[in-house]
Amino acid sequence: MKKEIINRILDLGGTFKEGLTLQECIEGIEFNHPLYPQELWGHELYGVEEFYDKKKDLYKQDKDRFYKSLISHFFSDHEIPYGQTFYRKRLFTPLTEGTNDYEEWSADFEDEEMTNLTEVKKVIGNGKLEFMEIAFSYSFPDGYYICLSDPNPENPTVFGTDHEVYFEEITNEGTLEDFLSKFYTKKEFLELVKNYIEKEKNSH
């Protein structure tokens, strides 16, 4: 996998174990905390107001401890709805006979009215339609996939779809490198939150 992707995974607080195949590389990525999307979370700062209100005494007593507590809270293994994205690595095989996905999805994937795979086929051509679901989120699209037959396994394309229009509408989210660049590192996250709290809560 591309060096820049590995470095970004590490910057985001994840770990990476190299594999021989694209699937093994995706399975070798681990995050023990959510990821915070810049476009969504950066405008709203979901949860920060509530956290500050609960911990403002600590903030006044010891800012360093306050910010350490904040980072520990937001970057822990939880699913509190803060508009974040969760990394996952679920194999999705709707056209592979003998799999549970095939039993559930094959008819839909063979029915052009039920799916629109144009964006996928622009990238993979006639490649096999086996995917890894790499992330889910609270926003649209809420599911992100990589096709295992991607012609560029060093930096594959990420596709988005949503449970309300599952594979009827698919968006090209750019390469995996592009996709990972859309999330905050802990350092970037902390700088944003500090700027907000210092200006909006304690400017007087």
ABEGO torsion letter per residue (X at the ends): XBAAAAAAAAAAGBBBBBBABAAAAAAABBBABBBBBAAAAAAAGBGAAAAAAAAAAAAAABAAAAAAAAAAAAABBBABBAGBBBBBBBBBBAABBGBAAAAAAAAAAABAAABBAAAAAAAAEABBBBBBBABBBABOBABBBBBAABABAABBBBBBBBAAABGABBBBAEBAAAAAAABBBAAAAAAAAAAAAAAAAAAX
